[in-house]
Amino acid sequence: MRSGKTVLSFLLASLAIVASGQFSSAAASGAIQLYSGVAYTGSSVSVPAQPRSCTEAPFAVRSVTNLTDVDLFLFREPGCQGGAYAVTSLHQSANTLVPYRSYLVK
């Protein structure tokens, strides 16, 4: 549970960085790069059931409903070329739990 809170804290802190659409990279060389964050408000959003490879589309599979004020993040992993992004993470600012994934905390 502690690592989940750490990831959530990182995602919240990252929102300010990515709000301008600028890149932010992890300290280590070759680390996963946080590419963008997009504010989302609506009744539903689809998220991957599991991490996607660079050759797969990042959005699909599982639908989550009754969301408000959700932050959407895309991550680019080492080895992904061009515009390929491997992981989609979601943060729910209300009390509803939303599945999210991150490779930044192992």
LUMFILO-797650 format. One record per atom (N, C-alpha, C, CB): residue in three letters; atom name; x, z, y. Coordinates in steps of 0.001 Angstrom, whole numbers, plus 524288, in hexadecimal, padded with zeros to 5 digits. Each point is the difference from the previous one (the first is absolute). Glycine has a CB too. Layout:
BEGIN
+------+------+-------+-------+-------+
: resn : name :    px :    pz :    py :
+------+------+-------+-------+-------+
:  Ala :   CA :     X :     Z :     Y :
...
+------+------+-------+-------+-------+
***
This chain:
BEGIN
+------+------+-------+-------+-------+
: resn : name :    px :    pz :    py :
+------+------+-------+-------+-------+
:  Met :    N : 80336 : 80000 : 7FB5D :
:  Met :   CA : 7FCCA : 80000 : 804A3 :
:  Met :    C : 80362 : 80000 : 804E3 :
:  Met :   CB : 7F8F7 : 804AE : 7FB1B :
:  Arg :    N : 80B6E : 7FDE8 : 804A4 :
:  Arg :   CA : 8036E : 80054 : 80477 :
:  Arg :    C : 80215 : 7FAAA : 80194 :
:  Arg :   CB : 8025F : 808FC : 7FD46 :
:  Ser :    N : 7FF2F : 7F3C4 : 7FED9 :
:  Ser :   CA : 801FB : 7FACE : 80149 :
:  Ser :    C : 7FBB2 : 7FCB0 : 8026F :
:  Ser :   CB : 80680 : 8009C : 7F8AB :
:  Gly :    N : 7F497 : 8002E : 805B4 :
:  Gly :   CA : 7FBA0 : 7FD36 : 80258 :
:  Gly :    C : 7FF73 : 80152 : 805C6 :
:  Gly :   CB : 7FB80 : 7FFF4 : 7F759 :
:  Lys :    N : 80522 : 80516 : 809F9 :
:  Lys :   CA : 7FFB9 : 8019C : 80572 :
:  Lys :    C : 8048E : 7FDC9 : 80315 :
:  Lys :   CB : 7FB5E : 80827 : 7FD57 :
:  Thr :    N : 8093E : 7F789 : 80035 :
:  Thr :   CA : 80492 : 7FDC5 : 80292 :
:  Thr :    C : 7FF1A : 7FA4A : 80144 :
:  Thr :   CB : 805C0 : 80653 : 7FB50 :
:  Val :    N : 7F81E : 7F6CB : 800F1 :
:  Val :   CA : 7FEDC : 7FA78 : 800DB :
:  Val :    C : 7FBF6 : 7FF68 : 8044F :
:  Val :   CB : 80218 : 7FDFE : 7F69E :
:  Leu :    N : 7F9D7 : 8053F : 80941 :
:  Leu :   CA : 7FBEA : 7FFBA : 803EE :
:  Leu :    C : 80231 : 8011F : 80569 :
:  Leu :   CB : 7F96C : 802B3 : 7F94D :
:  Ser :    N : 809FC : 80131 : 80712 :
:  Ser :   CA : 80274 : 80141 : 804FB :
:  Ser :    C : 8033F : 7FB72 : 801FC :
:  Ser :   CB : 80026 : 80969 : 7FD7F :
:  Phe :    N : 802AE : 7F40F : 7FEED :
:  Phe :   CA : 8031E : 7FB79 : 80183 :
:  Phe :    C : 7FC88 : 7FB9C : 8020B :
:  Phe :   CB : 806B8 : 80276 : 7F952 :
:  Leu :    N : 7F4EE : 7FC95 : 803FF :
:  Leu :   CA : 7FC7E : 7FBCC : 801A4 :
:  Leu :    C : 7FDB5 : 80116 : 8055F :
:  Leu :   CB : 7FDE8 : 7FE31 : 7F6A6 :
:  Leu :    N : 800A4 : 806B4 : 80A51 :
:  Leu :   CA : 7FDE9 : 80161 : 8051D :
:  Leu :    C : 80414 : 7FF3D : 80443 :
:  Leu :   CB : 7F9FE : 80667 : 7FBBD :
:  Ala :    N : 80ACA : 7FB52 : 8033A :
:  Ala :   CA : 80432 : 7FF65 : 803CC :
:  Ala :    C : 80151 : 7FA4C : 800E1 :
:  Ala :   CB : 80382 : 808A4 : 7FD5A :
:  Ser :    N : 7FBFA : 7F43C : 7FE94 :
:  Ser :   CA : 80155 : 7FA7A : 8005A :
:  Ser :    C : 7FC20 : 7FCE9 : 80345 :
:  Ser :   CB : 80434 : 800C4 : 7F75B :
:  Leu :    N : 7F704 : 80122 : 80910 :
:  Leu :   CA : 7FC04 : 7FD10 : 802D2 :
:  Leu :    C : 801A5 : 7FEF8 : 8059E :
:  Leu :   CB : 7F92C : 803F5 : 7FA48 :
:  Ala :    N : 8091C : 7FFF7 : 80842 :
:  Ala :   CA : 801B8 : 7FF46 : 80562 :
:  Ala :    C : 80438 : 7FBD3 : 80060 :
:  Ala :   CB : 7FDCC : 80950 : 801DD :
:  Ile :    N : 80596 : 7F67D : 7FA41 :
:  Ile :   CA : 80443 : 7FC30 : 7FFFC :
:  Ile :    C : 7FDEC : 7FA81 : 7FF49 :
:  Ile :   CB : 80603 : 806C2 : 7FC6B :
:  Val :    N : 7F65F : 7F8A0 : 7FFFB :
:  Val :   CA : 7FE2D : 7FABF : 7FEAC :
:  Val :    C : 7FB93 : 7FE19 : 8037C :
:  Val :   CB : 802AC : 801C6 : 7F6EE :
:  Ala :    N : 7FB34 : 801A1 : 80C4E :
:  Ala :   CA : 7FB94 : 7FE70 : 80342 :
:  Ala :    C : 80160 : 7FB6D : 80388 :
:  Ala :   CB : 7FCC5 : 80928 : 7FFBF :
:  Ser :    N : 80823 : 7F68A : 801E1 :
:  Ser :   CA : 801A6 : 7FBBD : 80361 :
:  Ser :    C : 80138 : 7FB0F : 7FCEE :
:  Ser :   CB : 80380 : 80690 : 80634 :
:  Gly :    N : 7FC1C : 7F9AF : 7F49D :
:  Gly :   CA : 80113 : 7FB6C : 7FCC1 :
:  Gly :    C : 805CB : 7FF31 : 7FF08 :
:  Gly :   CB : 7F7F6 : 7FBFF : 8037A :
:  Gln :    N : 80B3A : 807CD : 7FDBC :
:  Gln :   CA : 8059D : 7FF88 : 7FF57 :
:  Gln :    C : 80195 : 801E6 : 7FA9A :
:  Gln :   CB : 80151 : 8012C : 809A5 :
:  Phe :    N : 8033E : 7FCF7 : 7F49A :
:  Phe :   CA : 8020A : 801AD : 7FAF1 :
:  Phe :    C : 80248 : 8057C : 8005A :
:  Phe :   CB : 801DE : 7F6AD : 7FDAF :
:  Ser :    N : 7FDBC : 80C23 : 7FDFC :
:  Ser :   CA : 80290 : 80507 : 7FF6D :
:  Ser :    C : 8023E : 8002B : 7FA89 :
:  Ser :   CB : 7F9EA : 8047D : 8067A :
:  Ser :    N : 80B13 : 7FCB6 : 7F90B :
:  Ser :   CA : 80257 : 7FFF6 : 7FACF :
:  Ser :    C : 801FF : 80564 : 7FE95 :
:  Ser :   CB : 8026F : 7F69F : 80122 :
:  Ala :    N : 7FDB2 : 80A6A : 7F9D5 :
:  Ala :   CA : 80216 : 804F0 : 7FE11 :
:  Ala :    C : 805DE : 8002C : 800F2 :
:  Ala :   CB : 7F8E5 : 8008D : 7F92E :
:  Ala :    N : 8094A : 8042A : 806B3 :
:  Ala :   CA : 80576 : 800B4 : 8016A :
:  Ala :    C : 803C2 : 7FD2F : 7FC57 :
:  Ala :   CB : 7FD86 : 80882 : 803C0 :
:  Ala :    N : 80178 : 7F7D0 : 7F73C :
:  Ala :   CA : 803A1 : 7FDBB : 7FC35 :
:  Ala :    C : 7FFC6 : 7FA0C : 8000F :
:  Ala :   CB : 7FF07 : 807FB : 7FA75 :
:  Ser :    N : 80574 : 7F5A0 : 804E2 :
:  Ser :   CA : 80035 : 7FA4F : 7FFC6 :
:  Ser :    C : 7FD09 : 7FE12 : 7FB36 :
:  Ser :   CB : 808B0 : 7FFFE : 804AB :
:  Gly :    N : 7F432 : 7FBF5 : 7FBF6 :
:  Gly :   CA : 7FD0A : 7FDDE : 7FBA2 :
:  Gly :    C : 7FB23 : 8031B : 7FEAC :
:  Gly :   CB : 80842 : 7FC96 : 7FCA4 :
:  Ala :    N : 7F667 : 8073E : 806A8 :
:  Ala :   CA : 7FB65 : 80332 : 7FEF7 :
:  Ala :    C : 7FB11 : 7FCE6 : 80136 :
:  Ala :   CB : 80516 : 80831 : 80207 :
:  Ile :    N : 7F691 : 7F9D4 : 7FC2B :
:  Ile :   CA : 7FAFD : 7FD8A : 80106 :
:  Ile :    C : 7FEFF : 80000 : 805DF :
:  Ile :   CB : 7FC8B : 802D6 : 7F72A :
:  Gln :    N : 80167 : 7F8DF : 80AC8 :
:  Gln :   CA : 7FF24 : 7FF75 : 80597 :
:  Gln :    C : 7FA34 : 80063 : 8014A :
:  Gln :   CB : 80804 : 7FA6E : 800AC :
:  Leu :    N : 7F6B8 : 80906 : 802F5 :
:  Leu :   CA : 7FAA4 : 80080 : 801C9 :
:  Leu :    C : 7FEF0 : 7FB8A : 803C0 :
:  Leu :   CB : 80010 : 809E0 : 7FEE1 :
:  Tyr :    N : 7FC5D : 7F2B9 : 7FFBC :
:  Tyr :   CA : 7FF38 : 7FB32 : 802FB :
:  Tyr :    C : 7FBC1 : 80065 : 8041E :
:  Tyr :   CB : 802FA : 7FB41 : 7F843 :
:  Ser :    N : 7F889 : 806D8 : 80669 :
:  Ser :   CA : 7FBD9 : 80032 : 803E4 :
:  Ser :    C : 7FBF3 : 80421 : 7FEBE :
:  Ser :   CB : 80172 : 7F69F : 801B5 :
:  Gly :    N : 7FBC1 : 80B0F : 80242 :
:  Gly :   CA : 7FBAA : 8039B : 7FF56 :
:  Gly :    C : 7FB66 : 7FE12 : 80324 :
:  Gly :   CB : 80620 : 80782 : 7FE81 :
:  Val :    N : 7F54F : 7F87C : 7FF38 :
:  Val :   CA : 7FB61 : 7FDF6 : 8029A :
:  Val :    C : 7FB9C : 803FE : 7FFAC :
:  Val :   CB : 802B0 : 7F6C2 : 7FDE5 :
:  Ala :    N : 7FB2E : 80ABE : 80693 :
:  Ala :   CA : 7FB97 : 803A1 : 80004 :
:  Ala :    C : 7FB35 : 7FD3C : 7FDDB :
:  Ala :   CB : 803B9 : 804E7 : 807BB :
:  Tyr :    N : 7F958 : 7FDBF : 7F501 :
:  Tyr :   CA : 7FB61 : 7FDB5 : 7FD92 :
:  Tyr :    C : 7FB84 : 803DB : 80046 :
:  Tyr :   CB : 80597 : 7FA94 : 7FA02 :
:  Thr :    N : 7F5F8 : 803AE : 807CC :
:  Thr :   CA : 7FB47 : 8032E : 7FFD3 :
:  Thr :    C : 7FBA2 : 7FCB5 : 7FDAF :
:  Thr :   CB : 802DC : 8055C : 807DC :
:  Gly :    N : 7FABB : 7FC8C : 7F40D :
:  Gly :   CA : 7FBE0 : 7FCFF : 7FD80 :
:  Gly :    C : 7FDB4 : 802DA : 7FB5D :
:  Gly :   CB : 80455 : 7F7E7 : 802EF :
:  Ser :    N : 7F830 : 80573 : 7FA4C :
:  Ser :   CA : 7FD49 : 8027E : 7FBA5 :
:  Ser :    C : 802EC : 7FF80 : 7FADB :
:  Ser :   CB : 7F7B9 : 7FE36 : 80491 :
:  Ser :    N : 80BC3 : 7FE05 : 7FB05 :
:  Ser :   CA : 802E2 : 7FF5E : 7FB1E :
:  Ser :    C : 8051C : 7FD15 : 800DD :
:  Ser :   CB : 7F790 : 8000B : 7FB1E :
:  Val :    N : 80BF4 : 800A0 : 80142 :
:  Val :   CA : 804F4 : 7FD24 : 80014 :
:  Val :    C : 80203 : 7FFAA : 7FA6B :
:  Val :   CB : 8021A : 8030A : 80941 :
:  Ser :    N : 80078 : 7F8B9 : 7F571 :
:  Ser :   CA : 8021C : 7FF5E : 7FAB7 :
:  Ser :    C : 805C4 : 80163 : 7FFEA :
:  Ser :   CB : 7F96A : 7F8FB : 7FE1D :
:  Val :    N : 8082C : 809BE : 7FDCD :
:  Val :   CA : 8057F : 8016F : 7FF68 :
:  Val :    C : 801CB : 7FEBB : 7FA7D :
:  Val :   CB : 7FF10 : 80721 : 806BC :
:  Pro :    N : 805FE : 7F7F6 : 7F87E :
:  Pro :   CA : 801F8 : 7FEEB : 7FABF :
:  Pro :    C : 7FF4A : 804B3 : 7FC6B :
:  Pro :   CB : 80678 : 7F9C1 : 803CB :
:  Ala :    N : 7F839 : 80551 : 7F754 :
:  Ala :   CA : 7FFA0 : 80436 : 7FC2D :
:  Ala :    C : 8056C : 801DE : 7FE78 :
:  Ala :   CB : 7F789 : 7FC56 : 7FCAD :
:  Gln :    N : 80C47 : 8005E : 803DC :
:  Gln :   CA : 8056C : 8015E : 7FED4 :
:  Gln :    C : 80398 : 7FC90 : 8033C :
:  Gln :   CB : 7FD99 : 802D3 : 7F6D7 :
:  Pro :    N : 8076E : 7FE9E : 8098B :
:  Pro :   CA : 8039B : 7FCEE : 80333 :
:  Pro :    C : 8001C : 7FA4B : 7FE55 :
:  Pro :   CB : 8055E : 80800 : 8015E :
:  Arg :    N : 7FB2E : 7F48F : 80266 :
:  Arg :   CA : 8002A : 7FA6F : 7FEFE :
:  Arg :    C : 8059E : 7FE0E : 8003F :
:  Arg :   CB : 7F6F0 : 7FEFB : 803AB :
:  Ser :    N : 80A2B : 7FD02 : 7F958 :
:  Ser :   CA : 80526 : 7FD8F : 8005F :
:  Ser :    C : 80014 : 7FC72 : 804C2 :
:  Ser :   CB : 80145 : 80071 : 7F62E :
:  Cys :    N : 8034F : 7FDAB : 80B35 :
:  Cys :   CA : 80087 : 7FCAD : 80496 :
:  Cys :    C : 7FD06 : 7FAE9 : 7FF74 :
:  Cys :   CB : 808A5 : 803F6 : 80191 :
:  Thr :    N : 7F614 : 7FA79 : 7F9B2 :
:  Thr :   CA : 7FD5A : 7FB06 : 7FF30 :
:  Thr :    C : 7FA18 : 80087 : 80028 :
:  Thr :   CB : 8078B : 7FD24 : 7FAB6 :
:  Glu :    N : 7F67F : 807B3 : 805CB :
:  Glu :   CA : 7FA60 : 800DE : 80003 :
:  Glu :    C : 7FE0B : 8014C : 80578 :
:  Glu :   CB : 80087 : 80315 : 7F6BF :
:  Ala :    N : 7FA9B : 7FBA4 : 80A45 :
:  Ala :   CA : 7FDA1 : 80159 : 80503 :
:  Ala :    C : 7FF8B : 805EE : 80076 :
:  Ala :   CB : 7FB05 : 7F772 : 80022 :
:  Pro :    N : 80618 : 80ACC : 8047A :
:  Pro :   CA : 7FFFA : 805AF : 80085 :
:  Pro :    C : 7FA9C : 80286 : 80033 :
:  Pro :   CB : 80845 : 7FEEC : 8048C :
:  Phe :    N : 7F399 : 7FE0B : 7FC86 :
:  Phe :   CA : 7FACE : 8024F : 80064 :
:  Phe :    C : 7FC92 : 7FE45 : 7FB7F :
:  Phe :   CB : 800E2 : 80049 : 809AE :
:  Ala :    N : 7FCBA : 8037E : 7F382 :
:  Ala :   CA : 7FC71 : 7FE96 : 7FBBF :
:  Ala :    C : 7FE6B : 804A1 : 7FCBC :
:  Ala :   CB : 8040A : 7F754 : 7FFD4 :
:  Val :    N : 7F8FA : 807A7 : 7FC28 :
:  Val :   CA : 7FED1 : 80356 : 7FB97 :
:  Val :    C : 7FC06 : 80452 : 800EF :
:  Val :   CB : 808C4 : 7FE06 : 7FD45 :
:  Arg :    N : 7F875 : 80606 : 805A8 :
:  Arg :   CA : 7FC7B : 8047E : 80031 :
:  Arg :    C : 7FD9F : 800A4 : 8056E :
:  Arg :   CB : 8054A : 8045A : 7F900 :
:  Ser :    N : 7F5C6 : 7FCAC : 8072F :
:  Ser :   CA : 7FD4D : 800B0 : 804FD :
:  Ser :    C : 7FF1C : 805CA : 80110 :
:  Ser :   CB : 7FBA4 : 7F73C : 7FEF4 :
:  Val :    N : 80556 : 80A59 : 805D7 :
:  Val :   CA : 7FEF9 : 80554 : 801B5 :
:  Val :    C : 7FBF7 : 7FFAD : 80463 :
:  Val :   CB : 80934 : 8032D : 7FD78 :
:  Thr :    N : 7F2B2 : 8000F : 8023D :
:  Thr :   CA : 7FBC8 : 7FF8D : 803D9 :
:  Thr :    C : 7FFA7 : 804C9 : 80388 :
:  Thr :   CB : 7FB29 : 7FA65 : 7F9B6 :
:  Asn :    N : 801A4 : 80513 : 80A5D :
:  Asn :   CA : 7FF02 : 80434 : 803C1 :
:  Asn :    C : 804F8 : 801EF : 802A4 :
:  Asn :   CB : 7F85B : 80295 : 7FAA9 :
:  Leu :    N : 80AA0 : 7F9D0 : 80756 :
:  Leu :   CA : 804DC : 8015C : 802A8 :
:  Leu :    C : 7FF45 : 7FFC0 : 805E7 :
:  Leu :   CB : 8052E : 7FC96 : 7F862 :
:  Thr :    N : 7FDA7 : 806CB : 80A59 :
:  Thr :   CA : 80053 : 7FF9A : 805A9 :
:  Thr :    C : 80591 : 80128 : 801A7 :
:  Thr :   CB : 7F688 : 8029D : 8010E :
:  Asp :    N : 80B50 : 7FA97 : 802C9 :
:  Asp :   CA : 8051B : 80100 : 80254 :
:  Asp :    C : 8045D : 80011 : 7FBF3 :
:  Asp :   CB : 7FB8C : 80512 : 806F6 :
:  Val :    N : 804FA : 7F6C0 : 7F62D :
:  Val :   CA : 80400 : 7FF95 : 7FBEB :
:  Val :    C : 804A3 : 7FCE2 : 80201 :
:  Val :   CB : 7F91B : 8008B : 7F907 :
:  Asp :    N : 80B8C : 8012A : 805AC :
:  Asp :   CA : 804BB : 7FD2E : 80171 :
:  Asp :    C : 8020D : 7FD0B : 7FB49 :
:  Asp :   CB : 80224 : 806B9 : 806DB :
:  Leu :    N : 7FEC3 : 7F442 : 7F9C5 :
:  Leu :   CA : 801CB : 7FCA4 : 7FBC3 :
:  Leu :    C : 805BB : 7FEA2 : 800D3 :
:  Leu :   CB : 7F6EA : 7FC5A : 7FED4 :
:  Phe :    N : 80C3E : 8044C : 7FD28 :
:  Phe :   CA : 80593 : 7FEE9 : 8005D :
:  Phe :    C : 801B9 : 7FC1B : 7FBDE :
:  Phe :   CB : 80165 : 808E9 : 8039E :
:  Leu :    N : 801FC : 7F384 : 7FDDA :
:  Leu :   CA : 80268 : 7FC6A : 7FC4A :
:  Leu :    C : 805CA : 80146 : 7FFA5 :
:  Leu :   CB : 7F958 : 7F8EC : 801FD :
:  Phe :    N : 808C1 : 806F1 : 7F93E :
:  Phe :   CA : 80584 : 80100 : 7FF2F :
:  Phe :    C : 802A4 : 7FB43 : 7FDA0 :
:  Phe :   CB : 7FE21 : 8097F : 7FEE7 :
:  Arg :    N : 806A2 : 7F55F : 802D9 :
:  Arg :   CA : 80313 : 7FBE4 : 7FD8F :
:  Arg :    C : 8046B : 80296 : 7FCF6 :
:  Arg :   CB : 7FDBE : 7F978 : 80731 :
:  Glu :    N : 802A8 : 8052F : 7F3D2 :
:  Glu :   CA : 80401 : 80247 : 7FCAA :
:  Glu :    C : 804EF : 7FCB8 : 7FFFB :
:  Glu :   CB : 7F908 : 803EA : 7FA80 :
:  Pro :    N : 80B71 : 7FE90 : 80434 :
:  Pro :   CA : 804CD : 7FCFF : 7FF44 :
:  Pro :    C : 7FF15 : 7FBC3 : 7FBED :
:  Pro :   CB : 80581 : 807D6 : 8026B :
:  Gly :    N : 7FC4B : 7F37E : 7FE98 :
:  Gly :   CA : 7FF4E : 7FBC2 : 7FC4B :
:  Gly :    C : 7FB65 : 7FC85 : 80132 :
:  Gly :   CB : 80406 : 8059E : 7F97F :
:  Cys :    N : 7F85A : 7FC47 : 809C7 :
:  Cys :   CA : 7FB9B : 7FCB2 : 8018F :
:  Cys :    C : 801F1 : 7FC1E : 80415 :
:  Cys :   CB : 7F966 : 8073C : 7FE19 :
:  Gln :    N : 8052D : 7F3E9 : 80141 :
:  Gln :   CA : 801E0 : 7FBF2 : 80384 :
:  Gln :    C : 7FBD3 : 7FE73 : 803F0 :
:  Gln :   CB : 805EE : 7FCCA : 7F8F8 :
:  Gly :    N : 7FBBF : 801C9 : 80BAD :
:  Gly :   CA : 7FC66 : 7FDEB : 803E7 :
:  Gly :    C : 7FB9B : 803B5 : 8014E :
:  Gly :   CB : 8022B : 7F741 : 7FCDA :
:  Gly :    N : 7F905 : 806D9 : 802AA :
:  Gly :   CA : 7FB78 : 8031C : 80172 :
:  Gly :    C : 7FD85 : 802DD : 7FB7A :
:  Gly :   CB : 7FE89 : 7F9C3 : 80701 :
:  Ala :    N : 80461 : 80746 : 7F4D2 :
:  Ala :   CA : 7FDC9 : 8029A : 7FB66 :
:  Ala :    C : 8000E : 805E9 : 800BA :
:  Ala :   CB : 80300 : 7F893 : 7FA4A :
:  Tyr :    N : 7F884 : 809E1 : 804DF :
:  Tyr :   CA : 7FF92 : 805A6 : 80082 :
:  Tyr :    C : 7FDBF : 8024A : 7FB09 :
:  Tyr :   CB : 7FEE1 : 7FF31 : 809B0 :
:  Ala :    N : 8034F : 80532 : 7F4B5 :
:  Ala :   CA : 7FEE2 : 801EA : 7FAC5 :
:  Ala :    C : 7FC15 : 8047A : 7FFB0 :
:  Ala :   CB : 808CE : 7FD33 : 7FDE2 :
:  Val :    N : 7F6D1 : 80606 : 80615 :
:  Val :   CA : 7FCDD : 804BB : 7FF8B :
:  Val :    C : 7FC62 : 80093 : 804B2 :
:  Val :   CB : 80726 : 8043F : 7FACA :
:  Thr :    N : 7F417 : 7FD39 : 8043F :
:  Thr :   CA : 7FC59 : 80158 : 8042C :
:  Thr :    C : 7FECB : 805CE : 7FF9B :
:  Thr :   CB : 7FC17 : 7F6D9 : 8000F :
:  Ser :    N : 80449 : 80BED : 80449 :
:  Ser :   CA : 7FEC8 : 80592 : 7FFFE :
:  Ser :    C : 7FBB5 : 80125 : 803F1 :
:  Ser :   CB : 80932 : 80220 : 7FD4A :
:  Leu :    N : 7F380 : 80196 : 80171 :
:  Leu :   CA : 7FBBF : 8017A : 80378 :
:  Leu :    C : 80032 : 805D0 : 8013D :
:  Leu :   CB : 7FA8D : 7F8C5 : 7FC57 :
:  His :    N : 8042A : 80885 : 80874 :
:  His :   CA : 7FF85 : 8057B : 80197 :
:  His :    C : 7FA7D : 800DB : 80210 :
:  His :   CB : 809B4 : 800A4 : 8022A :
:  Gln :    N : 7F3AE : 8034C : 7FBDC :
:  Gln :   CA : 7FAC0 : 80142 : 801E0 :
:  Gln :    C : 80056 : 804C6 : 80389 :
:  Gln :   CB : 7FBD4 : 7FC39 : 7F7D1 :
:  Ser :    N : 80298 : 80337 : 80D0B :
:  Ser :   CA : 8008E : 80452 : 803AF :
:  Ser :    C : 7FB98 : 80406 : 7FF8D :
:  Ser :   CB : 8049A : 7F9E0 : 805F6 :
:  Ala :    N : 7F726 : 804AB : 7F776 :
:  Ala :   CA : 7FBB9 : 803B6 : 7FF27 :
:  Ala :    C : 800FD : 80311 : 7FAFC :
:  Ala :   CB : 7F9A8 : 7FA0E : 804BE :
:  Asn :    N : 80257 : 80872 : 7F927 :
:  Asn :   CA : 800A6 : 8033E : 7FB59 :
:  Asn :    C : 7FFE0 : 7FCEF : 7FAE6 :
:  Asn :   CB : 7FBF7 : 80725 : 804FB :
:  Thr :    N : 80236 : 7F402 : 7FB39 :
:  Thr :   CA : 7FFA9 : 7FCD6 : 7FB44 :
:  Thr :    C : 8056C : 7FE8A : 7FE10 :
:  Thr :   CB : 7F756 : 7FC86 : 802EF :
:  Leu :    N : 8098D : 80428 : 7F803 :
:  Leu :   CA : 8050C : 7FE9B : 7FDC3 :
:  Leu :    C : 80034 : 7FA27 : 7FEF8 :
:  Leu :   CB : 800D1 : 808ED : 7FBF5 :
:  Val :    N : 80369 : 7F49D : 80598 :
:  Val :   CA : 800B4 : 7FA6B : 7FF3B :
:  Val :    C : 8050D : 7FF1F : 7FCFB :
:  Val :   CB : 7FB08 : 7FDEB : 80855 :
:  Pro :    N : 804C9 : 7FEEA : 7F395 :
:  Pro :   CA : 804D5 : 7FEEE : 7FD16 :
:  Pro :    C : 803F3 : 7FD16 : 8035A :
:  Pro :   CB : 7FADB : 7FFBF : 7F7B7 :
:  Tyr :    N : 80A03 : 801C5 : 807F1 :
:  Tyr :   CA : 80422 : 7FD2F : 802B7 :
:  Tyr :    C : 804E6 : 8003C : 7FCB1 :
:  Tyr :   CB : 7FC18 : 80211 : 808D7 :
:  Arg :    N : 80760 : 7FA4D : 7F80C :
:  Arg :   CA : 804E3 : 7FFDE : 7FD13 :
:  Arg :    C : 80485 : 7FF35 : 803BC :
:  Arg :   CB : 7FB65 : 7FC75 : 7F819 :
:  Ser :    N : 808F4 : 805F9 : 806A8 :
:  Ser :   CA : 804B8 : 7FF3B : 80316 :
:  Ser :    C : 804BF : 80093 : 7FC8A :
:  Ser :   CB : 7FB7F : 8034C : 80809 :
:  Tyr :    N : 80858 : 7F952 : 7F8BF :
:  Tyr :   CA : 804EC : 80076 : 7FD2A :
:  Tyr :    C : 80403 : 80301 : 80332 :
:  Tyr :   CB : 7FE1C : 7F797 : 7FB67 :
:  Leu :    N : 80064 : 80A70 : 80922 :
:  Leu :   CA : 803BE : 8029E : 8035E :
:  Leu :    C : 80147 : 80582 : 7FE22 :
:  Leu :   CB : 7FCA8 : 7FAB0 : 8075D :
:  Val :    N : 7FFC7 : 807BB : 7F5D6 :
:  Val :   CA : 800F0 : 8052F : 7FDC8 :
:  Val :    C : 7FF7B : 7FF93 : 7FA26 :
:  Val :   CB : 7FCAB : 80497 : 80819 :
:  Lys :    N : 80770 : 7FCE0 : 7F502 :
:  Lys :   CA : 7FFE4 : 7FF87 : 7FA50 :
:  Lys :    C : 80049 : 80568 : 7FD8E :
:  Lys :   CB : 80442 : 7F721 : 80078 :
+------+------+-------+-------+-------+
***
